[in-house]
């Protein structure tokens, strides 16, 4: 079962959990499962059915570009964190 890693700033919404095993075969389904367990967490990650601006997702150590549609395997580790910008 995939593991979702909850960023420090969102752990209060997730009952203090840092790592959570969740079911799902893409990032969207992972977030939906997290919302069922921790109401309000989805609103921290998504807005208007898209990832929140300023939220990046990494699956298995790689930043994803397909966003919510990025597939995950049963062994995947998913990280949500503030996106960094610069120039």
N, C-alpha and C positions, 0 to 999 in steps of 0.2 A: 504494500500500500504506500502511495507517495507520502512524503513528509513535507509539510509547509512550515517554513521558518518565519515566525512573527517578529517584525522589527520592534525594538525596544519601545518606541513611541506609541505602538499600538497594543502592547501587551496588557494594558489595563482593560481594554475592550475585550481581550481574549482571556480574561480571568487570570492573567499573569503567565499564561503559557508561552514558552519560547519555541517549542517544536511540537507539531501536532500531526498525527497520522490521519490522513483523510482519503476518501475515495474520489475518483475522478480521472478522466483521460485527457483533459485539457485544462488550461489555467482557469477558464470561466467556471468549469464544474468544481474545481478546487475552491474557488472563492464562494460559490453557492453553498458548498458543504460547510465551509468555515462560518458562513452567515447562519446556517441552521444551528450550529453549536454556540456561536457567539454573536447574537443579534447586535447589529450596529457596525460590525467589522467590515462588511461589504461597502458601506458608505464611506469608509476610510480609504478603500481601495478602488472603488468604481463610482462613476457619476454618469447618468444618462446612458447606461449600458456600455460604457467605455472605461478604460483605466483612467483614474484620476490623473490630471496633469501633475507632474512632479513625482509620480510613482513609476518605478522601473521594476521589471520582473526578470529574474534569472532562473533558468531551469538547468540543473546539473552543472552549475558554475558558469553558464554562458548567458549573457544578456539576450533576451528574446526580442525579435522584431515582429513576430506575428501576434503579439499581445495576448488577448484572451483566447485566441484560437491555437496557441502554441500547444502541441501535444505533450503529454507527460506519460512516463511509463510507471509501472508499479514500483520501481526502485528509485524514481526521481526524487530530487530534493528541490523545492521551490522556495526562492527567497523574494520577498517584497522589500523594497527600500526606496528612500528618496532618490530621485534621479539627480545626477550631477550635471551641471552645465558649465560652460566656460568658453573662453575664446581668445 
